[in-house]
Amino acid sequence: MRSWALAAVAAVVVLSGVLGAVFVPISDAPGADTAATFYLDESLTTVSNPNAPELTIDAAARHAVWDHTRRPDGGPCCDGGKWTVTHDWLVPESLTTGEGSAVTLALVVSDVDPEQRLYMQMSMRAPDSNQALGVQYPDQQGARETFHFPISAGYASANELTITIQVVSAEITYHYKRAAAPPGCPGSNSARAAALNEVRVTAVKPGVEFHKAGMPDGKWCPVTVDTVLKQGDEISLDPDGEVTLAFADNSTVTLRGFPTQLKIASFFTEGGVVRTEILLKMGEVAAQVNKSEATKSDFRIKTPTDVSSVRGTKFVVFYDPGSKTSLTSVKEGVVRVDPKKAGLRTVAVRAGKEVEVGRGSMSNVVGIGKAGARNGNNRREALARVRAVIARGNDPCGSTTPRRGAFGVKPAEEGWAISVKLIGEHRGTSKWRVAGRKVKPLNALAKQLAKRCA
């Protein structure tokens, strides 16, 4: 799940192993029986940096550097020698009472002149937690550690919580405000009546966020039951998330099982017909389009390679952004699949059948699970096998998938070669091979995930 945001980076860098101050945990904060969620408000972040200009802290870039190699005023450099220390960290986007949270600290030492033994340190203070990360140079050049801590239920009646990162004698403090939604995100719409041009969330599991049309590109909000979406809004789903959307014509769309992103490209009523067009950018959508005499519908799911249009049916569309290939599988009724590539024919896919469409080719209409299959798996099933392994390692490894271009599935000897991108504590591109029921990790990151970072 996306429980992390790269925060303004800093580090406590000292030449001794003793913290300059002691944080006293608050173990008996005012209590309440109900859980409360506190959201990070970046606009309230405070930075105290008495070590400037040697120490630079860029809160927006989430990065800090102690450059002890030169003096900006041109004077003699440097007391104790020269060195550069860079610092990064991860902080949670929200804190929920009764649940655990974590902060990750990272520190790298370089450009030491003359060579000598140095002890560099950075630290964090959080509710009921005080932790430090140290590096003993030259035995270590860098270190990275995630510190887990509980958020006591006793904080449920508080209005604000803070997390502070200490860097040399500088401090960056992050403020978490108690709220029903993050700053700038709309609240619940449960009291409003449904409108013909609205899509309403009827069920959701953690790991789902949405971006409203017109909001800043990086602003994503958590999805809750009764969240209302309109034309231009986007949904992003972590591999362990799940959400069901209800449309005004009683059609429903469910996202689950894969990192998924879709956009409600258009949704309006014209001539008594509810016209819906969904742009699937990544992952899988399961749709149930209900045929009704009272409300007629024109329902379409578009991918970069084709358009699936229906009137009254159940079907699933899967899209692989890495190979730019879609797979449409029909459970009930008939789906019309229209490839975008000129020269490829439009086909009618009936119940129990599927078709795969790529950038320049398409498969025959065959039984579900057989379109483009290699060694018993189509590309969706091959990715599902890898996803099951990654899902077990996501939380222990502190990783999740990005919102765009998260995976790619390509043919390989005896099966499929699959790449899955990861962000968070362990980041990079994991590489896998799937042959039949066997899933083999191919690179170091994939092997870490397979072992759950043990």
C-alpha positions as CSV (number, residue, x, y, z in Angstrom):
1,M,0.0,0.0,0.0
2,R,1.1,3.6,-0.5
3,S,1.6,4.5,3.0
4,W,4.8,6.4,2.3
5,A,5.7,9.8,1.0
6,L,9.4,10.8,0.4
7,A,9.7,13.6,2.9
8,A,12.1,16.5,3.2
9,V,15.4,14.9,3.8
10,A,17.8,15.6,6.6
11,A,20.2,13.9,9.0
12,V,21.7,14.4,12.3
13,V,25.4,14.2,11.6
14,V,27.6,14.5,14.6
15,L,31.1,13.4,15.6
16,S,29.9,11.5,18.7
17,G,27.5,8.6,19.3
18,V,25.4,10.5,21.8
19,L,22.1,12.2,20.9
20,G,22.1,15.9,21.9
21,A,18.6,15.7,23.3
22,V,16.4,13.0,24.8
23,F,12.8,12.6,23.6
24,V,10.4,11.6,26.4
25,P,7.6,9.4,25.0
26,I,4.0,10.3,25.8
27,S,2.5,7.1,27.0
28,D,-0.6,8.4,28.7
29,A,-2.0,10.8,26.1
30,P,-5.7,11.6,26.4
31,G,-7.7,8.6,25.3
32,A,-10.7,7.7,23.2
33,D,-12.1,4.3,22.3
34,T,-12.5,5.1,18.6
35,A,-9.7,5.2,16.0
36,A,-8.6,8.5,14.5
37,T,-6.6,9.3,11.4
38,F,-4.1,12.1,11.2
39,Y,-3.0,13.3,7.7
40,L,0.2,14.9,6.8
41,D,-0.2,18.6,5.9
42,E,2.9,19.6,3.9
43,S,1.9,23.3,4.2
44,L,2.6,23.2,7.9
45,T,6.1,21.7,7.7
46,T,8.7,23.7,9.6
47,V,12.4,23.8,9.0
48,S,15.0,25.1,11.5
49,N,18.5,25.1,10.0
50,P,21.2,26.9,12.1
51,N,23.8,25.0,10.1
52,A,23.2,26.8,6.8
53,P,24.9,27.3,4.3
54,E,27.0,24.2,4.9
55,L,23.8,22.2,5.4
56,T,21.2,22.5,2.7
57,I,17.7,21.2,3.2
58,D,15.3,21.1,0.2
59,A,11.9,20.2,1.7
60,A,10.3,20.0,-1.7
61,A,12.9,17.7,-3.1
62,R,13.0,15.6,0.1
63,H,16.8,15.8,0.3
64,A,19.6,17.3,2.5
65,V,23.3,17.5,2.1
66,W,26.0,18.5,4.6
67,D,28.8,19.8,2.3
68,H,31.8,20.1,4.6
69,T,34.3,20.4,1.7
70,R,34.3,24.2,1.1
71,R,33.3,27.5,2.8
72,P,30.9,29.7,0.8
73,D,32.8,32.8,2.1
74,G,36.0,31.6,0.6
75,G,37.7,31.2,4.0
76,P,39.9,28.3,5.2
77,C,38.3,24.9,5.1
78,C,37.6,22.9,7.1
79,D,37.6,22.3,10.8
80,G,38.3,18.6,11.4
81,G,38.7,17.9,7.6
82,K,36.4,17.6,4.6
83,W,33.4,15.4,4.0
84,T,30.0,15.2,2.3
85,V,27.0,13.5,3.9
86,T,23.7,13.0,2.1
87,H,20.5,12.1,3.8
88,D,17.1,10.7,2.7
89,W,14.1,9.4,4.5
90,L,10.5,8.1,4.2
91,V,7.7,9.3,6.4
92,P,4.0,8.1,6.4
93,E,1.3,10.1,4.7
94,S,-1.0,9.4,7.6
95,L,-1.0,8.1,11.2
96,T,-3.9,6.0,12.6
97,T,-4.4,5.4,16.3
98,G,-4.3,1.7,17.2
99,E,-2.1,0.9,14.2
100,G,1.6,0.7,13.6
101,S,3.6,3.2,11.5
102,A,7.2,3.6,10.4
103,V,9.9,6.0,9.3
104,T,12.9,5.1,7.2
105,L,16.3,6.9,7.6
106,A,19.2,6.7,5.1
107,L,22.7,8.2,5.3
108,V,25.7,8.1,3.0
109,V,29.2,9.5,3.7
110,S,31.6,10.5,0.9
111,D,34.6,12.8,0.0
112,V,36.4,12.4,3.3
113,D,39.8,14.2,3.3
114,P,42.0,13.3,5.1
115,E,40.9,9.7,5.6
116,Q,39.9,9.4,9.3
117,R,37.3,7.7,11.5
118,L,34.0,9.6,11.7
119,Y,30.7,8.9,13.3
120,M,27.8,10.3,11.5
121,Q,24.2,10.2,12.7
122,M,20.6,11.2,12.0
123,S,17.6,10.7,14.1
124,M,13.8,10.9,14.3
125,R,11.2,11.7,16.9
126,A,7.6,10.4,16.5
127,P,4.8,9.7,18.9
128,D,6.2,7.4,21.7
129,S,9.4,6.8,19.6
130,N,12.9,8.2,19.5
131,Q,15.4,6.5,17.1
132,A,18.7,7.2,15.5
133,L,20.7,5.9,12.6
134,G,24.5,5.9,12.8
135,V,27.4,5.3,10.4
136,Q,30.9,4.6,11.5
137,Y,33.2,5.6,8.7
138,P,35.3,4.1,7.1
139,D,33.9,0.7,8.3
140,Q,30.6,1.8,6.8
141,Q,30.0,4.3,4.0
142,G,26.2,4.3,4.4
143,A,23.2,2.8,6.1
144,R,19.5,2.6,5.8
145,E,17.0,1.4,8.4
146,T,13.2,1.4,8.9
147,F,12.0,2.1,12.4
148,H,8.5,0.7,13.2
149,F,6.4,2.1,16.1
150,P,2.8,1.9,17.3
151,I,0.4,4.9,17.4
152,S,-1.3,4.6,20.7
153,A,-5.1,4.6,20.8
154,G,-4.7,7.2,23.5
155,Y,-4.0,9.8,20.8
156,A,-7.5,9.5,19.3
157,S,-8.7,12.7,20.9
158,A,-5.6,14.8,19.9
159,N,-5.9,17.3,17.2
160,E,-2.3,17.1,15.9
161,L,0.7,14.7,15.9
162,T,4.2,15.4,14.7
163,I,7.3,13.6,13.4
164,T,10.6,15.4,13.6
165,I,13.8,14.6,11.7
166,Q,17.1,15.9,13.2
167,V,20.0,16.9,11.0
168,V,23.2,18.1,12.8
169,S,21.4,20.7,14.9
170,A,18.7,21.3,12.3
171,E,15.2,20.0,12.6
172,I,12.4,19.4,10.1
173,T,9.0,18.9,11.7
174,Y,6.0,17.3,9.9
175,H,2.6,18.1,11.2
176,Y,-0.3,15.6,11.0
177,K,-3.8,17.0,11.5
178,R,-6.8,14.9,12.6
179,A,-9.2,14.9,9.7
180,A,-11.7,12.8,7.7
181,A,-9.6,13.3,4.6
182,P,-6.2,14.6,3.7
183,P,-5.8,18.4,3.1
184,G,-7.4,19.5,-0.2
185,C,-9.3,16.2,-0.6
186,P,-13.1,16.2,-0.7
187,G,-14.9,14.6,2.3
188,S,-17.8,12.1,2.3
189,N,-20.6,12.6,-0.1
190,S,-23.0,10.1,1.6
191,A,-25.7,12.7,2.2
192,R,-26.0,13.6,-1.4
193,A,-28.4,12.0,-3.9
194,A,-26.9,10.3,-6.8
195,A,-26.9,12.2,-10.1
196,L,-26.8,10.8,-13.7
197,N,-23.3,12.2,-14.3
198,E,-21.8,10.7,-11.1
199,V,-20.0,7.5,-10.3
200,R,-20.3,6.4,-6.7
201,V,-18.0,4.0,-4.7
202,T,-20.1,1.2,-3.1
203,A,-17.3,-0.9,-1.7
204,V,-13.5,-0.4,-1.1
205,K,-10.5,-2.0,0.6
206,P,-7.4,-0.1,1.6
207,G,-5.0,0.7,-1.2
208,V,-7.2,2.8,-3.5
209,E,-6.8,6.5,-4.3
210,F,-8.4,8.9,-6.7
211,H,-7.4,12.1,-8.5
212,K,-10.1,14.7,-9.2
213,A,-9.9,16.5,-12.5
214,G,-8.5,20.0,-12.0
215,M,-6.5,19.0,-8.9
216,P,-2.6,19.3,-8.9
217,D,-1.0,16.3,-10.7
218,G,0.5,14.9,-7.5
219,K,-2.6,15.2,-5.4
220,W,-4.2,11.8,-4.8
221,C,-6.9,11.3,-2.1
222,P,-8.0,8.1,-0.3
223,V,-11.2,6.4,-1.6
224,T,-13.9,5.7,0.9
225,V,-17.4,4.3,0.5
226,D,-19.7,7.0,-1.1
227,T,-16.8,8.8,-2.7
228,V,-18.2,10.4,-5.8
229,L,-16.3,10.5,-9.1
230,K,-17.1,12.5,-12.3
231,Q,-15.8,12.8,-15.8
232,G,-12.1,13.3,-15.9
233,D,-11.4,11.7,-12.5
234,E,-8.9,8.9,-12.1
235,I,-8.7,5.8,-9.8
236,S,-5.4,4.2,-8.8
237,L,-5.2,0.8,-7.2
238,D,-2.4,-1.0,-5.3
239,P,-2.1,-4.7,-5.9
240,D,-3.8,-5.4,-2.5
241,G,-6.6,-2.8,-3.0
242,E,-10.1,-3.4,-4.2
243,V,-12.9,-1.0,-5.2
244,T,-16.4,-1.3,-6.8
245,L,-17.9,1.7,-8.7
246,A,-21.6,2.1,-9.4
247,F,-22.9,4.0,-12.4
248,A,-26.3,5.7,-12.9
249,D,-27.5,3.0,-15.3
250,N,-26.9,0.3,-12.6
251,S,-23.7,-0.9,-14.2
252,T,-20.8,-1.7,-11.9
253,V,-17.1,-1.9,-12.3
254,T,-14.7,-3.7,-9.9
255,L,-11.0,-3.3,-9.7
256,R,-8.9,-5.9,-7.9
257,G,-5.9,-8.2,-8.0
258,F,-3.5,-6.0,-10.0
259,P,-2.0,-2.6,-9.8
260,T,-4.6,-0.7,-11.8
261,Q,-5.2,2.8,-13.1
262,L,-8.3,4.0,-15.0
263,K,-9.8,7.3,-16.0
264,I,-13.5,8.1,-16.4
265,A,-13.1,9.6,-19.9
266,S,-16.7,10.5,-20.3
267,F,-20.0,9.8,-18.6
268,F,-23.2,11.6,-19.6
269,T,-26.8,11.1,-20.8
270,E,-27.8,11.8,-24.4
271,G,-31.1,11.0,-26.0
272,G,-32.1,8.9,-23.1
273,V,-28.9,6.8,-23.3
274,V,-26.3,6.8,-20.5
275,R,-23.0,6.9,-22.4
276,T,-20.0,5.7,-20.4
277,E,-16.4,5.5,-21.6
278,I,-13.6,4.3,-19.3
279,L,-9.9,4.6,-20.2
280,L,-7.9,1.6,-18.7
281,K,-4.3,2.7,-18.5
282,M,-3.0,-0.3,-16.5
283,G,-4.3,-3.5,-14.8
284,E,-7.8,-5.0,-14.9
285,V,-11.4,-4.0,-14.8
286,A,-14.3,-6.4,-14.3
287,A,-17.6,-4.9,-15.6
288,Q,-21.2,-5.8,-15.2
289,V,-23.4,-3.8,-17.6
290,N,-27.0,-4.4,-16.8
291,K,-29.5,-4.3,-19.7
292,S,-32.6,-2.3,-18.8
293,E,-35.5,-1.0,-20.7
294,A,-35.9,1.9,-18.3
295,T,-32.3,3.1,-18.7
296,K,-30.4,2.4,-21.9
297,S,-26.6,2.4,-21.8
298,D,-23.7,2.6,-24.2
299,F,-20.8,1.3,-22.2
300,R,-17.2,1.2,-23.5
301,I,-13.8,0.4,-22.0
302,K,-10.9,1.8,-24.0
303,T,-7.2,0.8,-23.8
304,P,-4.4,2.2,-26.0
305,T,-4.9,-0.8,-28.3
306,D,-8.7,-1.4,-28.6
307,V,-12.2,-0.5,-27.5
308,S,-14.6,-3.0,-25.9
309,S,-18.3,-2.0,-26.2
310,V,-21.3,-3.8,-24.8
311,R,-25.0,-3.6,-23.9
312,G,-25.9,-6.0,-21.1
313,T,-23.1,-8.4,-20.2
314,K,-20.3,-9.4,-17.8
315,F,-16.7,-9.1,-19.0
316,V,-13.1,-8.4,-17.9
317,V,-10.5,-6.2,-19.6
318,F,-6.8,-6.6,-18.7
319,Y,-4.2,-4.2,-20.1
320,D,-0.4,-4.6,-19.9
321,P,1.3,-1.2,-20.3
322,G,4.8,-2.8,-20.8
323,S,3.9,-4.6,-24.0
324,K,0.9,-2.5,-24.8
325,T,-1.4,-5.5,-25.1
326,S,-5.0,-5.9,-23.9
327,L,-7.0,-9.1,-23.1
328,T,-10.8,-9.1,-23.2
329,S,-12.6,-12.1,-21.6
330,V,-16.4,-12.4,-21.6
331,K,-18.4,-14.2,-18.9
332,E,-21.9,-13.4,-20.1
333,G,-23.4,-11.9,-23.2
334,V,-21.4,-10.5,-26.2
335,V,-18.6,-7.9,-26.3
336,R,-17.6,-6.1,-29.5
337,V,-13.8,-5.6,-29.6
338,D,-12.5,-3.0,-32.1
339,P,-8.7,-2.9,-32.5
340,K,-7.2,0.6,-33.1
341,K,-4.6,-0.7,-35.5
342,A,-5.8,-0.2,-39.1
343,G,-6.3,-3.5,-40.9
344,L,-7.3,-5.5,-37.8
345,R,-10.9,-6.6,-37.9
346,T,-13.6,-6.0,-35.3
347,V,-14.7,-9.2,-33.6
348,A,-17.7,-10.3,-31.4
349,V,-16.5,-12.1,-28.3
350,R,-19.1,-14.4,-26.8
351,A,-19.5,-15.9,-23.3
352,G,-16.6,-18.2,-22.4
353,K,-14.3,-16.7,-25.0
354,E,-11.5,-14.1,-25.0
355,V,-9.2,-12.2,-27.5
356,E,-5.8,-10.6,-27.1
357,V,-5.0,-7.4,-29.0
358,G,-1.5,-5.9,-29.3
359,R,-0.1,-2.8,-31.1
360,G,-0.1,-4.5,-34.5
361,S,-1.7,-7.9,-34.1
362,M,-4.5,-9.8,-32.5
363,S,-5.2,-13.4,-31.5
364,N,-8.0,-15.6,-32.6
365,V,-11.1,-15.6,-30.4
366,V,-10.5,-18.7,-28.2
367,G,-11.6,-20.1,-24.8
368,I,-10.8,-18.0,-21.7
369,G,-7.2,-18.5,-20.6
370,K,-6.0,-19.5,-24.1
371,A,-5.5,-16.2,-25.9
372,G,-1.8,-15.8,-26.4
373,A,-1.1,-18.6,-23.9
374,R,2.4,-19.9,-23.4
375,N,3.0,-23.1,-21.4
376,G,-0.4,-23.0,-19.9
377,N,-0.6,-19.3,-19.0
378,N,-1.9,-16.3,-20.8
379,R,-0.2,-13.0,-19.9
380,R,-2.8,-12.1,-17.3
381,E,-2.4,-15.5,-15.5
382,A,1.4,-15.3,-15.6
383,L,1.4,-11.8,-14.0
384,A,-1.1,-13.1,-11.4
385,R,1.4,-15.8,-10.4
386,V,4.1,-13.2,-9.9
387,R,1.7,-10.8,-8.2
388,A,1.0,-13.5,-5.6
389,V,4.7,-13.8,-4.7
390,I,5.2,-10.0,-4.6
391,A,2.1,-9.5,-2.4
392,R,3.5,-11.6,0.3
393,G,6.7,-9.5,0.3
394,N,5.2,-6.0,-0.1
395,D,4.7,-5.2,3.6
396,P,7.8,-6.9,4.9
397,C,9.9,-5.1,2.2
398,G,8.1,-1.8,2.6
399,S,7.4,-1.6,-1.2
400,T,4.5,-1.1,-3.6
401,T,4.0,-0.4,-7.3
402,P,3.9,3.0,-9.0
403,R,0.8,4.5,-10.5
404,R,2.0,4.2,-14.1
405,G,3.8,1.6,-16.1
406,A,4.1,-0.8,-13.1
407,F,4.6,-4.0,-15.1
408,G,5.4,-5.6,-18.4
409,V,4.8,-9.1,-19.7
410,K,6.8,-10.4,-22.6
411,P,7.1,-13.9,-24.3
412,A,10.1,-15.9,-23.2
413,E,11.4,-19.4,-23.6
414,E,8.9,-21.9,-22.1
415,G,6.7,-19.1,-20.8
416,W,6.9,-15.4,-19.9
417,A,9.4,-12.8,-18.8
418,I,7.8,-10.4,-16.4
419,S,9.1,-7.1,-14.9
420,V,7.4,-5.3,-12.0
421,K,8.5,-1.9,-10.9
422,L,8.6,-1.1,-7.2
423,I,8.8,2.1,-5.1
424,G,9.2,2.6,-1.4
425,E,11.9,1.1,0.9
426,H,13.0,-1.4,-1.7
427,R,12.8,0.1,-5.1
428,G,13.7,-0.7,-8.7
429,T,12.5,-3.2,-11.3
430,S,12.1,-6.8,-10.2
431,K,12.5,-9.4,-12.9
432,W,10.8,-12.8,-13.1
433,R,10.3,-15.9,-15.3
434,V,7.0,-17.8,-15.3
435,A,6.9,-21.3,-16.8
436,G,3.7,-23.3,-16.1
437,R,3.2,-23.1,-12.3
438,K,6.8,-22.1,-11.6
439,V,7.7,-18.6,-10.7
440,K,11.5,-17.9,-10.7
441,P,13.0,-14.6,-9.4
442,L,15.8,-13.5,-11.8
443,N,17.5,-10.5,-10.1
444,A,18.4,-9.4,-6.6
445,L,15.3,-7.3,-6.0
446,A,13.0,-10.2,-7.0
447,K,14.9,-12.6,-4.8
448,Q,14.5,-10.2,-1.8
449,L,10.7,-10.0,-2.4
450,A,10.5,-13.8,-2.8
451,K,12.2,-14.2,0.6
452,R,10.0,-11.4,2.1
453,C,13.2,-9.4,2.8
454,A,14.1,-11.8,5.5
